[in-house]
Every structure is written in structure tokens, then in C-alpha cells.
Amino acid sequence: MSKTKSAGSTSLGRDSRPKYLGVKLSGGQKAQPGSIIVRQRGTKFLPGKNVRRGKDDTLYSIIKGVVQFTTKRIKRFDGSRRIAKVVNVE
């Protein structure tokens, strides 16, 4: 006897929906208050001037201005350093 029904549904085909993460506004583009700049998991990009972080780590603008990306050396708690990408709106 067969374990599975013939011509039944496949046991595969269960894939999650895409999350559409990444940079939404690049450097030099204009941002409105509340516009999403980066959708991310974790803090790959850090919020800078006039940028806030949402509860799902999304970075968004709080003023009307131009998006700027900079790098900054961040000191970790164990004394080592890492280069972090910082998002500002001027």
C-alpha cells in the first residue's frame, strides 16, 4: 500500500513571503518626515542625525531633508572596534 494519496498535493512548496529588506532611499535623495530609509534586521545601519529606529530596526526620517550615508568607528564593549554605517538626514 502506498503511504501517500495519488495525485495529492505536494509535500514541498512551503516558502515564506519575501521581506523586502534593504536601502529604500540612497544618499542624496530627499526624505519626508516618516519616510523609510532602510529596512533591516539588526543594526547593520545606525541612526544618525534626524533619523530614528523603529521596533523592527527600520530607520526612518523625522524631518524633511537629504539623506547622507557616512561611516564611523564604533567601540565595542570588549574594547575592539568596528566600522559602522550611519544614516543622517540634513
N, C-alpha and C positions, 0 to 999 in steps of 0.2 A: 504494500500500500504506500501511496505517496504521502509525504508529510504535508506538502503544500497543495492548495487548490490549483487546479489547472486554470490558466487564463485569468488568474487573480492579479491583484495589484502587486507592483514590485516592492521588494523589501528595501530597495535603495530610494534615492530621490528625496531625502530629507536634508535640505540645505537651508542654512539660516539666511535671512534677508541681509543685503549689504548695508553697511553702517554709514557710508558716505563721509568718511573722516578726511581730514587734511586741511590745507590752507584755502580759505574761501576768498580772501582779499589779499592780493600781493602788495609788495612795497610800492608806494607812490599812488595807490588807488585811494579814492575818497571814501570815508566811512561816515555813516549816520549814527546818531545815538541808538544803541541797542543792536547794531548790525554785527553779525557773527564774523570774526576774523579767522579763527582757527577752531576746528572741531578735532578733538584729540582724546586719547585715553592715557591718563597720566599727565605729567607736566613736561612734555618734550619742548614746548614753548612756554616761557614765563610771561606773566602780565607785567607791563611796564607802566609808563605814564598814561593816564586816562584810559586804561584798559582794566577790566575786571575779569575774574574767573568764576564761571558757573559751577554748580554742584557736580556736573559731569565733566569738569575740566575744560569746558568750552571757553574760549577767550572772546570777549565782545567789547565794543567801544562804548564809552559813556558820554562822549562829546562828538561834535561834527568836526572832522579834520582829515588829515592824510596819514595813512598807515606807514610806519617805518619799522624795519627789522634791524636789530643790532645784536652783537654778541657781547657777552660779559663773562668774566671768570668768577665762578661761584665756589666758595669754600665749603666743603662738606664737613660733617660732624667728626669724621675720623682724621681731619687735617688735610686730606687730599683735595685737589681742585678739579673742576670740570668746566668746560666751556658751554655756556647756556645761551640759547637764542631768546632774545627778549623782544616783545612786540610793544611798540609805542604808537600813540595817536597824537599828532601835533596840530 
